[in-house]
Amino acid sequence: MQQDSTHRQVTAAVDDGWMRGGSFLGSILSGFLLGYLGDRWLDTTPWLVILGIVVGSYSGFMRLWHESRVMTDERDDR
């Protein structure tokens, strides 16, 4: 019985890690894509791609920071 509970906890942690990592990567990729499309439209290569990657990275880090704070608060409430 204990082993099944531990297995569920490990699976939940791995799933959570994949979700957060995918969210972080998605933020960077979406910034890159929007910058790329903006550069093609406005002919400003490579400035909007660089800006998109920076903004996407910032967004990803902020999202991870916020989610880690929420997890910490939930753990403290227990």
N, CA, C and O atoms as a Tinker XYZ file with bonds, in Angstrom:
   312  protein
     1  N      0.821000   -1.183000    0.000000    73     2
     2  CA     0.000000    0.000000    0.000000    64     1     3
     3  C      0.871000    1.255000    0.000000    63     2     4     5
     4  O      0.603000    2.188000   -0.758000    81     3
     5  N      1.916000    1.294000    0.842000    73     3     6
     6  CA     2.840000    2.431000    0.934000    64     5     7
     7  C      3.534000    2.654000   -0.404000    63     6     8     9
     8  O      3.741000    3.794000   -0.821000    81     7
     9  N      3.891000    1.568000   -1.072000    73     7    10
    10  CA     4.609000    1.655000   -2.332000    64     9    11
    11  C      3.727000    2.310000   -3.398000    63    10    12    13
    12  O      4.229000    3.097000   -4.201000    81    11
    13  N      2.447000    2.010000   -3.424000    73    11    14
    14  CA     1.521000    2.597000   -4.390000    64    13    15
    15  C      1.389000    4.102000   -4.172000    63    14    16    17
    16  O      1.337000    4.869000   -5.134000    81    15
    17  N      1.337000    4.520000   -2.922000    73    15    18
    18  CA     1.244000    5.942000   -2.592000    64    17    19
    19  C      2.513000    6.678000   -3.013000    63    18    20    21
    20  O      2.444000    7.780000   -3.557000    81    19
    21  N      3.663000    6.073000   -2.763000    73    19    22
    22  CA     4.933000    6.679000   -3.153000    64    21    23
    23  C      5.032000    6.784000   -4.665000    63    22    24    25
    24  O      5.504000    7.791000   -5.192000    81    23
    25  N      4.590000    5.753000   -5.358000    73    23    26
    26  CA     4.604000    5.758000   -6.820000    64    25    27
    27  C      3.729000    6.899000   -7.356000    63    26    28    29
    28  O      4.126000    7.581000   -8.301000    81    27
    29  N      2.577000    7.111000   -6.782000    73    27    30
    30  CA     1.692000    8.204000   -7.212000    64    29    31
    31  C      2.332000    9.564000   -6.970000    63    30    32    33
    32  O      2.219000   10.464000   -7.802000    81    31
    33  N      3.001000    9.713000   -5.836000    73    31    34
    34  CA     3.657000   10.987000   -5.531000    64    33    35
    35  C      4.784000   11.276000   -6.516000    63    34    36    37
    36  O      4.939000   12.407000   -6.975000    81    35
    37  N      5.567000   10.255000   -6.837000    73    35    38
    38  CA     6.657000   10.432000   -7.791000    64    37    39
    39  C      6.100000   10.750000   -9.169000    63    38    40    41
    40  O      6.614000   11.637000   -9.851000    81    39
    41  N      5.071000   10.050000   -9.586000    73    39    42
    42  CA     4.448000   10.307000  -10.879000    64    41    43
    43  C      3.887000   11.721000  -10.940000    63    42    44    45
    44  O      4.042000   12.402000  -11.953000    81    43
    45  N      3.249000   12.164000   -9.886000    73    43    46
    46  CA     2.700000   13.521000   -9.850000    64    45    47
    47  C      3.813000   14.558000   -9.927000    63    46    48    49
    48  O      3.656000   15.581000  -10.594000    81    47
    49  N      4.932000   14.310000   -9.256000    73    47    50
    50  CA     6.055000   15.251000   -9.290000    64    49    51
    51  C      6.670000   15.331000  -10.685000    63    50    52    53
    52  O      7.007000   16.416000  -11.159000    81    51
    53  N      6.815000   14.183000  -11.338000    73    51    54
    54  CA     7.371000   14.168000  -12.691000    64    53    55
    55  C      6.421000   14.878000  -13.656000    63    54    56    57
    56  O      6.861000   15.674000  -14.485000    81    55
    57  N      5.139000   14.596000  -13.552000    73    55    58
    58  CA     4.155000   15.275000  -14.399000    64    57    59
    59  C      4.193000   16.782000  -14.188000    63    58    60    61
    60  O      4.116000   17.551000  -15.145000    81    59
    61  N      4.310000   17.194000  -12.949000    73    59    62
    62  CA     4.368000   18.619000  -12.633000    64    61    63
    63  C      5.620000   19.253000  -13.233000    63    62    64    65
    64  O      5.566000   20.370000  -13.749000    81    63
    65  N      6.726000   18.558000  -13.169000    73    63    66
    66  CA     7.973000   19.055000  -13.749000    64    65    67
    67  C      7.888000   19.203000  -15.253000    63    66    68    69
    68  O      8.356000   20.195000  -15.812000    81    67
    69  N      7.291000   18.217000  -15.913000    73    67    70
    70  CA     7.119000   18.304000  -17.366000    64    69    71
    71  C      6.199000   19.463000  -17.741000    63    70    72    73
    72  O      6.430000   20.157000  -18.731000    81    71
    73  N      5.160000   19.664000  -16.944000    73    71    74
    74  CA     4.216000   20.742000  -17.218000    64    73    75
    75  C      4.895000   22.103000  -17.087000    63    74    76    77
    76  O      4.724000   22.972000  -17.941000    81    75
    77  N      5.657000   22.281000  -16.026000    73    75    78
    78  CA     6.334000   23.566000  -15.807000    64    77    79
    79  C      7.454000   23.790000  -16.817000    63    78    80    81
    80  O      7.628000   24.903000  -17.314000    81    79
    81  N      8.197000   22.760000  -17.118000    73    79    82
    82  CA     9.254000   22.888000  -18.125000    64    81    83
    83  C      8.694000   23.202000  -19.497000    63    82    84    85
    84  O      9.247000   24.019000  -20.232000    81    83
    85  N      7.595000   22.552000  -19.837000    73    83    86
    86  CA     6.941000   22.824000  -21.113000    64    85    87
    87  C      6.387000   24.225000  -21.173000    63    86    88    89
    88  O      6.431000   24.869000  -22.221000    81    87
    89  N      5.867000   24.703000  -20.064000    73    87    90
    90  CA     5.354000   26.061000  -19.996000    64    89    91
    91  C      6.483000   27.071000  -20.181000    63    90    92    93
    92  O      6.320000   28.061000  -20.893000    81    91
    93  N      7.620000   26.827000  -19.546000    73    91    94
    94  CA     8.774000   27.711000  -19.682000    64    93    95
    95  C      9.276000   27.723000  -21.128000    63    94    96    97
    96  O      9.506000   28.788000  -21.702000    81    95
    97  N      9.443000   26.545000  -21.704000    73    95    98
    98  CA     9.904000   26.445000  -23.084000    64    97    99
    99  C      8.901000   27.084000  -24.041000    63    98   100   101
   100  O      9.290000   27.744000  -25.005000    81    99
   101  N      7.619000   26.890000  -23.774000    73    99   102
   102  CA     6.586000   27.494000  -24.613000    64   101   103
   103  C      6.632000   29.011000  -24.582000    63   102   104   105
   104  O      6.384000   29.659000  -25.599000    81   103
   105  N      6.942000   29.581000  -23.441000    73   103   106
   106  CA     7.060000   31.039000  -23.343000    64   105   107
   107  C      8.196000   31.555000  -24.217000    63   106   108   109
   108  O      8.045000   32.555000  -24.919000    81   107
   109  N      9.328000   30.871000  -24.172000    73   107   110
   110  CA    10.472000   31.294000  -24.979000    64   109   111
   111  C     10.181000   31.108000  -26.464000    63   110   112   113
   112  O     10.476000   31.989000  -27.271000    81   111
   113  N      9.608000   29.971000  -26.823000    73   111   114
   114  CA     9.315000   29.718000  -28.234000    64   113   115
   115  C      8.258000   30.667000  -28.782000    63   114   116   117
   116  O      8.357000   31.105000  -29.929000    81   115
   117  N      7.260000   30.986000  -27.986000    73   115   118
   118  CA     6.242000   31.916000  -28.472000    64   117   119
   119  C      6.831000   33.314000  -28.642000    63   118   120   121
   120  O      6.479000   34.011000  -29.593000    81   119
   121  N      7.728000   33.742000  -27.735000    73   119   122
   122  CA     8.406000   35.021000  -27.904000    64   121   123
   123  C      9.244000   35.041000  -29.167000    63   122   124   125
   124  O      9.239000   36.019000  -29.914000    81   123
   125  N      9.969000   33.946000  -29.403000    73   123   126
   126  CA    10.770000   33.835000  -30.620000    64   125   127
   127  C      9.889000   33.906000  -31.871000    63   126   128   129
   128  O     10.197000   34.636000  -32.813000    81   127
   129  N      8.808000   33.153000  -31.871000    73   127   130
   130  CA     7.938000   33.110000  -33.041000    64   129   131
   131  C      7.296000   34.469000  -33.321000    63   130   132   133
   132  O      7.253000   34.918000  -34.466000    81   131
   133  N      6.801000   35.112000  -32.277000    73   131   134
   134  CA     6.210000   36.439000  -32.481000    64   133   135
   135  C      7.257000   37.442000  -32.962000    63   134   136   137
   136  O      6.969000   38.273000  -33.823000    81   135
   137  N      8.471000   37.368000  -32.411000    73   135   138
   138  CA     9.546000   38.240000  -32.877000    64   137   139
   139  C      9.923000   37.970000  -34.316000    63   138   140   141
   140  O     10.152000   38.900000  -35.090000    81   139
   141  N      9.986000   36.714000  -34.672000    73   139   142
   142  CA    10.313000   36.337000  -36.048000    64   141   143
   143  C      9.267000   36.858000  -37.022000    63   142   144   145
   144  O      9.597000   37.442000  -38.054000    81   143
   145  N      8.002000   36.640000  -36.681000    73   143   146
   146  CA     6.933000   37.117000  -37.564000    64   145   147
   147  C      6.922000   38.647000  -37.640000    63   146   148   149
   148  O      6.697000   39.215000  -38.708000    81   147
   149  N      7.164000   39.306000  -36.513000    73   147   150
   150  CA     7.237000   40.766000  -36.518000    64   149   151
   151  C      8.398000   41.269000  -37.357000    63   150   152   153
   152  O      8.262000   42.260000  -38.075000    81   151
   153  N      9.545000   40.591000  -37.273000    73   151   154
   154  CA    10.697000   40.971000  -38.091000    64   153   155
   155  C     10.413000   40.813000  -39.578000    63   154   156   157
   156  O     10.796000   41.660000  -40.385000    81   155
   157  N      9.752000   39.744000  -39.928000    73   155   158
   158  CA     9.430000   39.542000  -41.352000    64   157   159
   159  C      8.449000   40.597000  -41.842000    63   158   160   161
   160  O      8.556000   41.078000  -42.970000    81   159
   161  N      7.494000   40.955000  -40.990000    73   159   162
   162  CA     6.476000   41.921000  -41.374000    64   161   163
   163  C      7.050000   43.337000  -41.465000    63   162   164   165
   164  O      6.745000   44.073000  -42.403000    81   163
   165  N      7.882000   43.717000  -40.488000    73   163   166
   166  CA     8.405000   45.084000  -40.420000    64   165   167
   167  C      9.819000   45.232000  -40.991000    63   166   168   169
   168  O     10.349000   46.341000  -41.062000    81   167
   169  N     10.429000   44.110000  -41.398000    73   167   170
   170  CA    11.785000   44.093000  -41.949000    64   169   171
   171  C     12.787000   44.732000  -40.980000    63   170   172   173
   172  O     13.539000   45.633000  -41.353000    81   171
   173  N     12.784000   44.255000  -39.744000    73   171   174
   174  CA    13.666000   44.785000  -38.702000    64   173   175
   175  C     14.640000   43.735000  -38.185000    63   174   176   177
   176  O     15.139000   43.848000  -37.065000    81   175
   177  N     14.908000   42.737000  -38.975000    73   175   178
   178  CA    15.745000   41.606000  -38.574000    64   177   179
   179  C     17.020000   42.071000  -37.913000    63   178   180   181
   180  O     17.629000   43.011000  -38.423000    81   179
   181  N     17.455000   41.511000  -36.863000    73   179   182
   182  CA    16.987000   40.484000  -35.941000    64   181   183
   183  C     16.416000   41.063000  -34.651000    63   182   184   185
   184  O     16.267000   40.327000  -33.676000    81   183
   185  N     16.097000   42.333000  -34.610000    73   183   186
   186  CA    15.789000   43.008000  -33.352000    64   185   187
   187  C     14.546000   42.491000  -32.655000    63   186   188   189
   188  O     14.554000   42.347000  -31.432000    81   187
   189  N     13.491000   42.211000  -33.377000    73   187   190
   190  CA    12.278000   41.726000  -32.718000    64   189   191
   191  C     12.413000   40.278000  -32.255000    63   190   192   193
   192  O     11.780000   39.875000  -31.280000    81   191
   193  N     13.237000   39.498000  -32.953000    73   191   194
   194  CA    13.504000   38.127000  -32.491000    64   193   195
   195  C     14.234000   38.178000  -31.148000    63   194   196   197
   196  O     13.886000   37.454000  -30.215000    81   195
   197  N     15.239000   39.031000  -31.061000    73   195   198
   198  CA    15.986000   39.174000  -29.804000    64   197   199
   199  C     15.062000   39.656000  -28.696000    63   198   200   201
   200  O     15.068000   39.109000  -27.594000    81   199
   201  N     14.273000   40.673000  -28.988000    73   199   202
   202  CA    13.327000   41.185000  -28.000000    64   201   203
   203  C     12.313000   40.111000  -27.600000    63   202   204   205
   204  O     11.983000   39.986000  -26.421000    81   203
   205  N     11.821000   39.341000  -28.560000    73   203   206
   206  CA    10.861000   38.277000  -28.272000    64   205   207
   207  C     11.439000   37.201000  -27.369000    63   206   208   209
   208  O     10.759000   36.715000  -26.465000    81   207
   209  N     12.688000   36.827000  -27.607000    73   207   210
   210  CA    13.334000   35.814000  -26.765000    64   209   211
   211  C     13.530000   36.343000  -25.347000    63   210   212   213
   212  O     13.315000   35.618000  -24.376000    81   211
   213  N     13.938000   37.605000  -25.229000    73   211   214
   214  CA    14.147000   38.194000  -23.899000    64   213   215
   215  C     12.824000   38.277000  -23.142000    63   214   216   217
   216  O     12.745000   37.888000  -21.976000    81   215
   217  N     11.790000   38.785000  -23.807000    73   215   218
   218  CA    10.479000   38.918000  -23.157000    64   217   219
   219  C      9.894000   37.544000  -22.838000    63   218   220   221
   220  O      9.309000   37.358000  -21.771000    81   219
   221  N     10.044000   36.578000  -23.749000    73   219   222
   222  CA     9.559000   35.224000  -23.500000    64   221   223
   223  C     10.280000   34.557000  -22.334000    63   222   224   225
   224  O      9.660000   33.857000  -21.534000    81   223
   225  N     11.590000   34.775000  -22.239000    73   223   226
   226  CA    12.357000   34.225000  -21.114000    64   225   227
   227  C     11.918000   34.852000  -19.802000    63   226   228   229
   228  O     11.742000   34.155000  -18.803000    81   227
   229  N     11.743000   36.159000  -19.806000    73   227   230
   230  CA    11.279000   36.847000  -18.605000    64   229   231
   231  C      9.909000   36.320000  -18.179000    63   230   232   233
   232  O      9.665000   36.059000  -17.001000    81   231
   233  N      9.027000   36.170000  -19.157000    73   231   234
   234  CA     7.690000   35.656000  -18.865000    64   233   235
   235  C      7.756000   34.239000  -18.289000    63   234   236   237
   236  O      7.048000   33.919000  -17.334000    81   235
   237  N      8.601000   33.402000  -18.868000    73   235   238
   238  CA     8.751000   32.037000  -18.370000    64   237   239
   239  C      9.292000   31.985000  -16.958000    63   238   240   241
   240  O      8.804000   31.218000  -16.129000    81   239
   241  N     10.309000   32.806000  -16.679000    73   239   242
   242  CA    10.867000   32.846000  -15.322000    64   241   243
   243  C      9.849000   33.367000  -14.325000    63   242   244   245
   244  O      9.738000   32.838000  -13.219000    81   243
   245  N      9.115000   34.385000  -14.698000    73   243   246
   246  CA     8.106000   34.935000  -13.786000    64   245   247
   247  C      7.002000   33.908000  -13.507000    63   246   248   249
   248  O      6.519000   33.799000  -12.380000    81   247
   249  N      6.614000   33.168000  -14.529000    73   247   250
   250  CA     5.597000   32.139000  -14.342000    64   249   251
   251  C      6.094000   31.048000  -13.397000    63   250   252   253
   252  O      5.358000   30.608000  -12.513000    81   251
   253  N      7.345000   30.609000  -13.581000    73   251   254
   254  CA     7.915000   29.599000  -12.686000    64   253   255
   255  C      8.028000   30.120000  -11.261000    63   254   256   257
   256  O      7.736000   29.394000  -10.310000    81   255
   257  N      8.448000   31.368000  -11.104000    73   255   258
   258  CA     8.563000   31.966000   -9.777000    64   257   259
   259  C      7.203000   32.023000   -9.100000    63   258   260   261
   260  O      7.072000   31.677000   -7.926000    81   259
   261  N      6.183000   32.464000   -9.846000    73   259   262
   262  CA     4.836000   32.554000   -9.277000    64   261   263
   263  C      4.310000   31.172000   -8.875000    63   262   264   265
   264  O      3.739000   31.015000   -7.795000    81   263
   265  N      4.498000   30.185000   -9.729000    73   263   266
   266  CA     4.022000   28.835000   -9.415000    64   265   267
   267  C      4.771000   28.244000   -8.221000    63   266   268   269
   268  O      4.178000   27.528000   -7.415000    81   267
   269  N      6.058000   28.535000   -8.101000    73   267   270
   270  CA     6.794000   28.018000   -6.939000    64   269   271
   271  C      6.323000   28.688000   -5.657000    63   270   272   273
   272  O      6.286000   28.045000   -4.608000    81   271
   273  N      5.962000   29.964000   -5.719000    73   271   274
   274  CA     5.422000   30.654000   -4.542000    64   273   275
   275  C      4.069000   30.051000   -4.151000    63   274   276   277
   276  O      3.789000   29.868000   -2.967000    81   275
   277  N      3.244000   29.748000   -5.132000    73   275   278
   278  CA     1.930000   29.160000   -4.835000    64   277   279
   279  C      2.126000   27.776000   -4.197000    63   278   280   281
   280  O      1.435000   27.429000   -3.240000    81   279
   281  N      3.066000   26.994000   -4.729000    73   279   282
   282  CA     3.328000   25.667000   -4.143000    64   281   283
   283  C      3.821000   25.792000   -2.707000    63   282   284   285
   284  O      3.409000   25.022000   -1.839000    81   283
   285  N      4.694000   26.752000   -2.452000    73   283   286
   286  CA     5.216000   26.952000   -1.103000    64   285   287
   287  C      4.107000   27.350000   -0.150000    63   286   288   289
   288  O      4.046000   26.861000    0.979000    81   287
   289  N      3.224000   28.241000   -0.602000    73   287   290
   290  CA     2.104000   28.674000    0.236000    64   289   291
   291  C      1.152000   27.518000    0.529000    63   290   292   293
   292  O      0.653000   27.387000    1.647000    81   291
   293  N      0.897000   26.671000   -0.488000    73   291   294
   294  CA     0.017000   25.515000   -0.278000    64   293   295
   295  C      0.635000   24.530000    0.705000    63   294   296   297
   296  O     -0.063000   23.972000    1.552000    81   295
   297  N      1.954000   24.316000    0.594000    73   295   298
   298  CA     2.631000   23.387000    1.491000    64   297   299
   299  C      2.626000   23.924000    2.918000    63   298   300   301
   300  O      2.487000   23.151000    3.866000    81   299
   301  N      2.776000   25.246000    3.085000    73   299   302
   302  CA     2.756000   25.851000    4.418000    64   301   303
   303  C      1.376000   25.797000    5.051000    63   302   304   305
   304  O      1.256000   25.770000    6.276000    81   303
   305  N      0.334000   25.781000    4.228000    73   303   306
   306  CA    -1.040000   25.736000    4.750000    64   305   307
   307  C     -1.378000   24.365000    5.323000    63   306   308   309
   308  O     -2.283000   24.255000    6.151000    81   307
   309  N     -0.674000   23.320000    4.902000    73   307   310
   310  CA    -0.989000   21.976000    5.385000    64   309   311
   311  C     -0.528000   21.753000    6.752000    63   310   312
   312  O     -0.720000   20.666000    7.298000    81   311
